[in-house]
Amino acid sequence: MRSTPPSAVRHWDGSPLTRPVSRSLTLSPGEASRLLHCGQGGRCRECGNRIEWYHRGPGPLQRPVRLHPQELPAAAVPAACRWHVSSGIAYPAADGSNWCRLPHAVICPARDTAPLPRDLAGLRRSLAVRTRRLIDSGAFAPPPALSKGPGSGEKEGQACRPARPVVQLLYVRYLAACPVDEIHCTARTRRRHRCTNTVLTPAAPTGTWRLLPVGAAGGRLALQPSLMAVYDLSDTPYTEQLRWRSQRCLRHAAAAAAADLAVAGWEPFNLLRHHEHVRTRLPARARRLGPAGCSRTAGRP
């Protein structure tokens, strides 16, 4: 791999001003996905800044990793935070060059991170300024503030509806990137746009909100509280759970040749890392109800 310094010609929100140079990456003729060998651009759901998704190299953690879209001098990045990209795959180590990639979580202005070196602290401040500009212009709406501990529930006046619910399918718990009824299909349409249909549809079996033991999956330590709200799909057919896992709508689930245009938003649930998303109350049946109308019986979104 031969690294090159990033271009300084960019829009105020960090997007490239000029058309990027074409990459010499190829796809297998029999592979329908378009995500395996290239970085997928997107924006951080917490701060709104641009990120790139890459699949990890061989190892126990195969889920995609979010990297800062620009390369940084390797001398300014701690050794534990250096990543490099080879053939569209991200590896958590330096490749011997003077440039490297950096995980976005390290410099995300919406997170409380440890003290950073001078160069990275300056980059984090510039990202915070971009976030403020995006909010002021209406291009980005920050997510609601999360509670500060497991089981603390929602804030006063906030609807009882998890922003990132825990979903159980194929006997595994996942943390969704958005509410259950807002999970969109990742397939590409004929016009080369992302499908606007949602995975949840009245035409197919739906899951059920249940209070399940916290320590049943996703962690070795059973922290208090003992029960958490989970959108359970275990009672649905196996093919239906596969459709949810691949994050496809009914139309594109039947079309095996449909290509992916986005990375599935599932993240394996880990109690130690995701304890702030644990909810002890079931969502309200009617979304117009406030915290006082939160249902304590199993219901659907």
Sequence and secondary structure as in RCSB ss.txt:
>XXXX:A:sequence
MRSTPPSAVRHWDGSPLTRPVSRSLTLSPGEASRLLHCGQGGRCRECGNRIEWYHRGPGPLQRPVRLHPQELPAA
AVPAACRWHVSSGIAYPAADGSNWCRLPHAVICPARDTAPLPRDLAGLRRSLAVRTRRLIDSGAFAPPPALSKGP
GSGEKEGQACRPARPVVQLLYVRYLAACPVDEIHCTARTRRRHRCTNTVLTPAAPTGTWRLLPVGAAGGRLALQP
SLMAVYDLSDTPYTEQLRWRSQRCLRHAAAAAAADLAVAGWEPFNLLRHHEHVRTRLPARARRLGPAGCSRTAGR
P
>XXXX:A:secstr
       S B TTS BSS          TT   SSTTS EEEE TTT  EEEEEEE SSS  S EEE SS EEGG
GS GGG BEEETTEEESS  SSSEEB BHHHH TTS      HHHHHHHHHHHHHHHHHHHHTS        SST
T    TT  S  SS EEEETTEEEE SS GGG B  BB TTSSB   BS  TTS   EEEEEEGGGSS SS  SS
SEEEEEE TTS HHHHHHHHHT  HHHHH TT  B S    EE  TTTSGGG  SS   SSTT  GGG  SS   
 
